[in-house]
Amino acid sequence: MTTRTLYLCYFGLREPLVQTQVLPYLRKLAEAGVRVNLLTFEPKLKELWTDEQLEAERARLEAEGIRWHWRAYHKRPSLPATLYDVAVGARLASKLVKRGEADVLHARGHVPALMAALAKRRAGGRVLFDIRGFMPEEYTDAGVWPEGGALYRGVKRVERFLFDSADAFVVLTEKAREILFPGRAGADEKGRPVEVIPCCVDFRRFRAADETPREELRRELGLEGRRVVVYVGSFGGWYMAEETARFMALAYRQDPQTFALVMTQTPPEQIAARLRELGVPEDSFRVGRVAPNDVPKYLKASDVAVSFIRACYSKLSSSPTKIAEYLAAGLPVVTNSGVGDVDEVIEGDRVGVVIRDFDDETFRRALEEVEALRAEGDLAERARESAERRFDIERVGGAKYRRIYARLGAGIGHDENAVEAGGASVARGGEAR
């Protein structure tokens, strides 16, 4: 019997995480014979999409085995807008289940999980709760909600309902599994399947960048003779702009041939102004957006990658996409401790430096240590091997999703040998690069 799934995603189709994370996984499920439906919520739907664009994207995804459904995303007022979107999503999910077009409701995060749980009550189906983070704790850790306040308590009650409604679970890190499902490697206390699937990368994107020699890329980008320190992703919240700017500025003071490359959707001046204040001249940094397909090219032209994320309880559930991308590009990573399974990956595989403070002396030592690693002839190969073993979308991500669908009773095949043990707004959810 053919499995039909509805993947509920509370992001817009064009957002980078959907392009680099959601769609590659769904393609793998489609290749395994699953009939895939995807629901996204599009910000400014009428302003940013024409009817022709919607139809063209629908047809393109249909050709890949993904049937795309879209609804408008509502932002304000926050809680009523989110509840409205939940009702819209639950209604569509119920309709698809009743029509026989979906039997698995695959929910990416808490808000989609509420849509799926309500639809299951109305129409049946099985819910796969793909837990992208500890959402209530993320908002208290970020200072958005007071710890123990009414919103936090209310969402925790809803979260218990979501856990009771789910038939299987995905978490991003071994630490999250240990917290949520202690003492059990592959199932919860009720025997419901649990998989640890970190944020993975499609190595085809990175192999395409290999077609151009590195030095040619550096000439093309104006980076010849520079030591390039790179950052990919947003700033704000847990993503530490000040510390990243200070690290890059110290690297420049240590070696004026250093170039700071920042690929971000955050307004550029937020970090560009700080780099100037710290003494980095205009010709030694670049800040701005880069198309997702171009990220591997820029990473390949770089030398050292940075990932500073504020360590707190909720971040134990996080698997930063940027870490997987850095390693896939063969880059050593300078990162901080206390975020998901990152410490074990970076230190265990000797592919970078993990810091525990953010003072200048710690930064200096980290730069010295990473330069010592770069002097080892096999660092790039070691980094890529680490990424392939832990974060490859085919051998790890795709294989584990196929496995949990099979364990869920969804009737698709999977290859146990393909899975390698890699180590061991309220609305949108808390996941980013």
Secondary structure, DSSP 8 states (H G I E B T S, - for coil): ---EEEEEESS-TTSHHIIIIIHHHHHHHHHTT-EEEEEEEETTHHHH--HHHHHHHHHHHHHTTEEEEEEE---SSHHHHHHHHHHHHHHHHHHHHHTTS-SEEEEESHHHHHHHHHHHHHH--EEEEE--S-HHHHHHHTTSS-TTSHHHHHHHHHHHHHHHH-SEEEES-HHHHHHHSTT-SSB-TT--BEEE----B-HHHHHHHTTS-HHHHHHHTT-TT-EEEEEES--BTTB-HHHHHHHHHHHHHH-TTEEEEEE-SS-THHHHHHHHHTT--GGGEEEE---GGGHHHHHHT-SEEEE-B---GGGGG---HHHHHHHHTT--EEEESSSTTHHHHHHHTT-EEEES--SHHHHHHHHHHHHHHHTSTTHHHHHHHHHHHHHBIIIIIIHHHHHHHHHTT------GGG---S---TTT-S---
